[in-house]
Amino acid sequence: MWLKNITLLNFKNYASANLSFAKTVNAFVGNNGAGKTNLLDAIHYLCLCKSYFNPIDSQQIKVDEDFFLVQGDFDRTEKNEKISCGLKRNQKKSFKRNKKEYDKLADHIGLFPVVMISPYDINLIMDGSEERRRFIDNVISQTDPKYLDELIIYNKHLLNRNSLLKQVAATRKLDVTLLQILDEQLVSSGNLIFEKRKQFLVDFIPLFNQHYTFITHDAEQVSLVYQSQLNEQRFEDLLAGSIEKDRLLERTTTGIHKDELLFTIAEMPLKKFGSQGQQKSFLIALKLAQYSYLQKFKGFKPLLLLDDIFDKLDNQRIHKLMEMVSHHDFGQIFITDTNKDRVLAVFKEIAVEVDLFNVKNGVVEHA
């Protein structure tokens, strides 16, 4: 699978742009704030119906304009697919495949798999467990449409149970029968999600270890550990045992919405004991493992978006990374960097051609 071209109208800082891409490596170079990352985000939009950085669609519309449009042609299993996304202010987002609008956006997820590596990913390490659960859910959802449906169902049941707990706190009366029904619904959905997450980590962790070892020459010992309360107890027993605490706090305190993915280096928390370079290498290995996982379970190569990844990596790790993604079974790649000469030098050194685009103040020119 590869993206042949993209057209932007009033998207972020772009009034308009129309670009055609190479099947292999495409690089956007220019100063900070020029709009390089916005081009990657437009590609992300076409693949996953949303921005990688900002969940509010209306904020993607260029200042003083009333709409945005992003459109692209993909070659997917030797068939042309035209994808378009448009939004007018105060209206519903329109998302179309081959000029036909989707009934629900979830039907698009996974058709055009993509992996983004960005400085923004540091949130995976530094922020709370919700970021790491979102990472797991994003990867699985691109390979298993039923998983995304189950997540939506679980969150609906969780909302209903939390509403009941708030009602109980206000009225001092507990409808035991209703609580039992809500618990059964939560357990049924939660168990399915737990099993899928558990199997995902079984498949994912060896891929992560392989990529981290390659990038770092096996310099450090790192690990991923999936923590879930359901590893220790049945979900129904957890809910029964925490009902008094739940009533006191007016929310459900046990379940798969509390799952965690632990990152360690030398058996210590990566957040506290990893250097900036080590943290960045960890994140890159995590995302390359995501790429390998998607390729394995989709049967074709996703797009790879690399945003400003040369920063905080030494030359050896940059070389190993570019060697890996250019020669080792990767498909179409999009890179941003502030240093044109660095990009050209890196790819010349590993004998890989790169299609270069100069970006300046929301204007893109093929170099």
PyMOL commands that set and color helices and strands:
alter all, ss='L'
color gray80, all
select helices_A, chain A and resi 36-48+57-60+105-107+119-126+129-141+145-171+176-216+229-231+235-241+243-249+256-258+270-273+276-298+315-327+340-349
alter helices_A, ss='H'
color red, helices_A
select strands_A, chain A and resi 2-11+14-20+25-29+67-76+79-88+94-97+100-101+114-117+222-227+260-265+268-269+303-307+333-337+354-360+363-366
alter strands_A, ss='S'
color yellow, strands_A
deselect
rebuild
show_as cartoon
